[in-house]
Amino acid sequence: MRIFDNALKRNVADWPRIAGQRWRRMNVQRPARYLRTQAAAMLRRAVMPLCVLATTTSAIADYAAVEDDVWRADRVLVVKSERLLHLMRDDQILRSYSVSLGGRPAGHKSQEGDLRTPEGDYYLDWRNPTSDFYMSIHVSYPNADDIQRARAAGRDPGGMIMIHGLPNDSPPTTTDYLNEDWTDGCIAVSNQAMIDIWLSVDDNTPITILP
């Protein structure tokens, strides 16, 4: 019993030292490792949503680009005899719109004031969002051949042929403009159609105007 009592007293005397060592290990060594682990976990939790967001944003952008590309026209075709304007892509019709032409629609435009809509291959080379009509996109008439023919005949070939909507001072639902040829040679469409055309073609998109 004396030996046991002496051992117990010796162990009891060591308890503060042992407890201090354990306390230091628990509150210095283990918390340091714990904090490092928690910091790494917090960093992963913070970075992961950013990675997901970046991937999602990229996917949405790619999808939007594809959608935009699919619905954007690479050519415009006007058939005067059918009074139709077609937005084309890869020689396929995307969308079609009714048009009104110049007051004398038959035949190719040859001079200023003849009220004819030109025929041939041109470009939609610039646009005007604040024209006298509801938005307008310029057709590159006259081209070099038009100018040469007009000069040979001693005439002014004219110009400022546009695709445009209705006059700004007219109600947008006015049907009189949509059921007859009333322009000075321009190609007129409804205001809603003009918005779609405006958004669907880039500058320098080719346009073919057939009789």
C-alpha positions as CSV (number, residue, x, y, z in Angstrom):
1,M,0.0,0.0,0.0
2,R,2.9,2.4,0.8
3,I,4.4,1.8,-2.6
4,F,1.0,2.4,-4.3
5,D,0.5,5.5,-2.2
6,N,3.9,6.9,-3.1
7,A,3.2,6.3,-6.8
8,L,-0.2,7.9,-6.6
9,K,1.3,10.9,-4.8
10,R,4.0,11.2,-7.5
11,N,1.4,11.0,-10.3
12,V,-0.8,13.5,-8.5
13,A,2.2,15.8,-8.3
14,D,2.7,15.5,-12.0
15,W,-0.9,16.2,-12.9
16,P,-0.4,20.0,-13.3
17,R,2.5,19.5,-15.7
18,I,0.7,16.8,-17.6
19,A,-2.5,18.9,-17.8
20,G,-0.5,21.9,-19.0
21,Q,1.1,19.9,-21.8
22,R,-2.3,18.5,-22.8
23,W,-3.8,22.0,-22.7
24,R,-1.0,23.4,-24.9
25,R,-1.4,20.6,-27.4
26,M,-5.2,21.1,-27.5
27,N,-5.1,24.9,-27.6
28,V,-2.0,25.6,-29.7
29,Q,-1.1,22.7,-31.9
30,R,-4.6,21.3,-32.7
31,P,-6.3,24.7,-33.2
32,A,-3.5,25.8,-35.6
33,R,-4.1,22.7,-37.7
34,Y,-7.9,23.2,-37.3
35,L,-7.6,26.8,-38.5
36,R,-5.5,25.8,-41.5
37,T,-8.1,23.1,-42.4
38,Q,-11.0,25.5,-42.0
39,A,-9.3,28.2,-44.0
40,A,-8.7,25.8,-46.8
41,A,-12.3,24.7,-46.7
42,M,-13.6,28.3,-46.6
43,L,-11.4,29.1,-49.6
44,R,-12.8,26.1,-51.5
45,R,-16.4,27.2,-50.7
46,A,-15.6,30.7,-51.8
47,V,-13.9,29.7,-55.1
48,M,-16.3,27.0,-56.1
49,P,-19.3,29.3,-56.7
50,L,-17.1,31.6,-58.7
51,C,-16.0,28.7,-60.9
52,V,-19.6,27.6,-61.4
53,L,-20.6,31.2,-62.1
54,A,-17.8,31.6,-64.7
55,T,-18.7,28.4,-66.4
56,T,-22.4,29.2,-66.4
57,T,-21.8,32.7,-67.7
58,S,-19.5,31.4,-70.5
59,A,-22.1,28.8,-71.5
60,I,-24.9,31.4,-71.6
61,A,-22.7,33.7,-73.7
62,D,-21.9,30.8,-76.1
63,Y,-25.6,29.9,-76.3
64,A,-26.6,33.5,-76.9
65,A,-23.9,33.8,-79.6
66,V,-25.2,30.7,-81.4
67,E,-28.8,32.0,-81.1
68,D,-27.8,35.4,-82.4
69,D,-25.9,33.8,-85.2
70,V,-28.7,31.6,-86.3
71,W,-31.2,34.4,-86.6
72,R,-28.9,37.0,-88.1
73,A,-29.3,37.5,-91.9
74,D,-26.3,37.3,-94.2
75,R,-28.2,38.7,-97.2
76,V,-31.4,40.5,-98.0
77,L,-33.5,39.7,-101.0
78,V,-36.3,42.0,-102.3
79,V,-38.7,40.7,-105.0
80,K,-40.5,43.8,-106.3
81,S,-43.2,41.9,-108.2
82,E,-44.2,40.0,-105.0
83,R,-43.8,43.1,-102.7
84,L,-41.7,41.0,-100.4
85,L,-38.4,41.4,-98.5
86,H,-36.7,38.3,-97.4
87,L,-34.0,38.0,-94.7
88,M,-31.7,35.2,-95.9
89,R,-29.1,33.0,-94.3
90,D,-27.1,30.4,-96.2
91,D,-29.6,30.9,-99.1
92,Q,-32.5,30.0,-96.9
93,I,-35.3,32.4,-96.0
94,L,-35.4,33.3,-92.3
95,R,-38.3,35.7,-92.3
96,S,-40.3,37.7,-94.9
97,Y,-42.0,41.1,-94.8
98,S,-44.5,42.9,-97.1
99,V,-43.0,46.1,-98.6
100,S,-44.2,49.2,-100.4
101,L,-42.1,50.6,-103.3
102,G,-41.8,53.7,-105.3
103,G,-44.8,55.3,-106.9
104,R,-43.7,53.9,-110.3
105,P,-42.4,50.5,-109.2
106,A,-41.9,48.8,-112.6
107,G,-38.4,49.0,-114.0
108,H,-34.9,50.0,-112.7
109,K,-34.3,53.4,-111.3
110,S,-32.3,55.5,-113.8
111,Q,-32.6,59.1,-112.7
112,E,-33.5,61.4,-109.8
113,G,-37.2,61.8,-109.3
114,D,-38.4,58.9,-111.5
115,L,-40.1,57.3,-108.4
116,R,-38.6,53.9,-109.2
117,T,-37.0,51.4,-106.8
118,P,-33.6,50.3,-108.2
119,E,-32.9,46.7,-109.2
120,G,-29.6,44.9,-108.9
121,D,-27.0,44.0,-106.3
122,Y,-26.1,46.5,-103.6
123,Y,-25.1,46.8,-99.9
124,L,-26.8,48.0,-96.8
125,D,-23.9,50.3,-96.0
126,W,-25.1,52.6,-93.2
127,R,-28.2,53.4,-91.1
128,N,-30.0,56.3,-89.5
129,P,-32.0,55.8,-86.3
130,T,-33.4,59.4,-86.4
131,S,-34.6,59.8,-90.0
132,D,-37.9,61.3,-91.0
133,F,-39.3,57.8,-91.2
134,Y,-39.2,55.1,-88.5
135,M,-35.5,54.1,-88.7
136,S,-33.8,53.7,-92.0
137,I,-31.0,51.6,-93.6
138,H,-29.3,52.9,-96.7
139,V,-29.1,51.0,-99.9
140,S,-25.8,51.7,-101.8
141,Y,-27.5,52.8,-105.0
142,P,-26.1,54.2,-107.3
143,N,-23.2,51.8,-107.9
144,A,-20.6,52.4,-110.6
145,D,-22.7,50.9,-113.4
146,D,-25.7,53.1,-112.4
147,I,-23.6,56.2,-112.4
148,Q,-22.0,55.4,-115.8
149,R,-25.4,54.8,-117.4
150,A,-26.9,58.0,-116.0
151,R,-23.9,60.1,-117.1
152,A,-24.1,58.6,-120.6
153,A,-27.7,59.7,-120.7
154,G,-26.9,63.1,-119.3
155,R,-28.9,62.4,-116.1
156,D,-28.5,62.5,-112.4
157,P,-28.9,58.9,-111.1
158,G,-30.4,60.0,-107.8
159,G,-29.7,58.3,-104.5
160,M,-30.7,58.1,-100.9
161,I,-32.6,54.9,-101.4
162,M,-33.5,53.5,-98.0
163,I,-35.3,50.6,-96.3
164,H,-37.5,52.4,-93.7
165,G,-40.6,52.3,-91.7
166,L,-43.6,54.6,-91.8
167,P,-43.5,58.4,-91.6
168,N,-42.8,59.5,-88.0
169,D,-45.9,61.7,-88.1
170,S,-48.3,58.8,-89.0
171,P,-49.9,56.4,-86.6
172,P,-48.0,53.1,-86.5
173,T,-51.1,51.1,-87.3
174,T,-51.9,53.1,-90.5
175,T,-52.7,50.6,-93.2
176,D,-52.9,53.1,-96.1
177,Y,-49.1,53.1,-96.3
178,L,-48.9,49.3,-96.2
179,N,-51.4,48.6,-99.0
180,E,-50.0,50.8,-101.8
181,D,-46.7,52.0,-103.3
182,W,-46.1,55.5,-102.0
183,T,-42.3,56.1,-101.6
184,D,-40.0,58.1,-103.9
185,G,-38.1,54.9,-104.6
186,C,-37.4,53.6,-101.2
187,I,-38.4,50.2,-99.7
188,A,-41.0,50.8,-96.9
189,V,-42.1,48.2,-94.3
190,S,-44.1,48.3,-91.1
191,N,-42.5,49.7,-88.1
192,Q,-42.4,46.3,-86.4
193,A,-40.8,44.8,-89.4
194,M,-38.3,47.6,-89.5
195,I,-37.2,46.8,-85.9
196,D,-36.6,43.2,-86.9
197,I,-34.7,44.1,-90.0
198,W,-32.6,46.7,-88.1
199,L,-31.6,44.0,-85.5
200,S,-31.1,41.2,-88.0
201,V,-28.6,42.8,-90.5
202,D,-25.1,44.3,-90.0
203,D,-23.7,47.2,-92.0
204,N,-22.4,46.1,-95.4
205,T,-24.9,43.2,-95.6
206,P,-25.5,42.5,-99.4
207,I,-29.0,43.2,-100.8
208,T,-30.4,41.9,-104.1
209,I,-33.4,43.7,-105.6
210,L,-35.2,41.7,-108.3
211,P,-37.9,42.9,-110.7
